[in-house]
Amino acid sequence: MKFKRLFEPGKIGTMELKNRVIAAPLEKSYANPDGSVTQQYIDYTTERAKGGVSLIIPESTYIDPRGRGRIRQLGIYDDKLIPGLKRLTSAVHKYGAKVGMEIQFAGRQTSSSITGLQLVAPSPVPCKVLTSEVPRELTIPEIHDLVKKFGEAARRAKKAGFDLIEIHGAHGYIVGQFLSPFSNQRTDDYGGTPEKRMRFPLEVVVEVRQVVGNDFPVAYRISADEYVEGGLTIDDVIPFVRRLEEAGVNLIDVSAGIYESMQWIVQPMSFPPGCLVDLGKKIKKVLTIPVAIAGRINDPEVAEKILEEGNADFISIGRALHADPYFLKKARDEKLEDIRKCPACMKCNDEVGTNLPISCSINPAAGREREFIIKPALEKKSVMIIGGGPAGMEAASVAAYRGHKVTLYEMRDTLGGQIRLASKVSHKRELSEVSKYLSCKVQNAGVKIKLNIEVTPQLVSQIGPDVVVVATGAMPIIPFTPGVNREHVYTAVGVLDEEVSVRGKALIMGGGLVGCETAMFLSKQDIEIIIVEPTDKIGRDMGPGEGWFLLNEIANDPRIEVHTKTTVEEILDESVRIQTEGCYKEISVHSVVTAVGMASNNRLADILNASGVPDVYTIGDCVLPRKMKEAIYEGAVIGRLL
């Protein structure tokens, strides 16, 4: 596919851009604790510049320590930070990209444990998804001072070489807090009516414009709908964006949500790519200035269609460039199969909440750009990789790119491992793109692939490789429950792999991620489900991102019944005996599915090590059952070490 609109030059105010893709601000926790720039930050940002985007907005950057949202958030609150920021902009400019600064103050959406001070906000409305701390209401003089601080931040950004200022009025931070009736309950000049709620955001725009001058590009990021009861809707936002244009804003950057509707800020896999297009389209219709649209855009064809249909002027992409900094270059070269598509697994977003540097499930080099450069091997070796899951595929391709002679063995007729099973669940079908990408990468690297072969110690001995990498994954744990060997008892792996046919009403033993996903998989087949979980809640092994969708789906599915603090005591022919807090009862079911966990399949590795085979390495779930992220990371590491 030829991408015409995606690579057209564009303009924001007086700034000319080489294409229509903006690297959206992505919170990474790569800065120093004082908010200053690190080498890690520069390496990460310049890698995205090398990939060909026209404008990079690194992340929301705090203008005052009272409004810091994270421990290692980028800061612009003091002139001492300008030299580091200058190094960042200079590095980005070398690769032909412009760089913007998004200025922000967290307000009610932070914690005193991070700021060291009492929170301040337009009104004493706590953010209950964080700490429920009640913020102190800002006084009028404090509001005026805060407006000045936004202006000072803009001055510093311009001095540091940034090409654009973006005012962060989205996602429920202080500027958006003043605009929204959900968080602004004032009755003075800064609240009470739509016009008064606009006052603070417009004063910030006027201050920033005055500081940077009329010819300097200014953008405004907005949540076009907050998706909370009593919050902003698109009908509230339309008249406001008109006022922004009148005040001299050059670009409206459309997003959605606040912390109470986090799924709209960082959309999970269950949301379709381009999920905010309808909001952006409505805003674009009433403006003459350009509009950028975000919203899980992970495919250049989706981006091209948005532009072609006139729904936006620019595409704002965050996680897709985190997963693949060369997303745009590969689109230009029409190598779509080489794009490492972000599946919206939410792991990076979950890590933001920990205040630790974020990583990427499918791109282990994200945040490790300098350390993870692939260098030619000093000594070329024959490498045998056993297991075609994510760990094995990543190890195989990296080792082959380094010059090793690599053969990958897989006992099934296709590659993919656990990813192949996870993608069977309806809302996770995009995971199949990860498997396709890894398979393509293996083939492009020149790896010799052997399917339908179960590797034995004898075969290893016969081939005699220099190095053996065992990535044989994990296998289901079979509980010691009386009756577990009956014919109508299956494993979740067998069900998801469609090796067995579940009939009638089914009971699932285990309410973790796999048990819940299996319940959804069977529910789509109109099978009644009972989930039995011994702890007090299901989904304990889920991150906040994936748990939000899955647990809501289960709670609202009339075919799924959940029993917590419950164990299965015995499996009978047409029923099971369960215990709930000391009470026993028998319930009728036709099938039982075990989902009580996985155990490492490391038997082959143990035999090879015991028999003295040199250079045997284990990676992925055969070391310890975990997630896709750990498997791919370990494959990437061993591929670089061989």
PyMOL commands that set and color helices and strands:
alter all, ss='L'
color gray80, all
select helices_A, chain A and resi 5-7+39-50+65-67+79-93+112-115+140-159+174-179+194-197+199-212+234-246+259-264+277-285+300-308+319-323+327-332+336-338+347-352+390-401+418-422+426-428+431-444+457-463+492-496+513-523+544-555+603-610+620-622+628-641
alter helices_A, ss='H'
color red, helices_A
select strands_A, chain A and resi 10-12+15-17+21-23+55-56+60-62+98-104+120-121+136-137+164-169+218-223+251-255+291-293+314-317+382-386+405-410+448-451+467-470+474-476+489-491+506-509+529-532+560-563+566-571+575-580+583-588+591-594+598-600+616-618
alter strands_A, ss='S'
color yellow, strands_A
deselect
rebuild
show_as cartoon
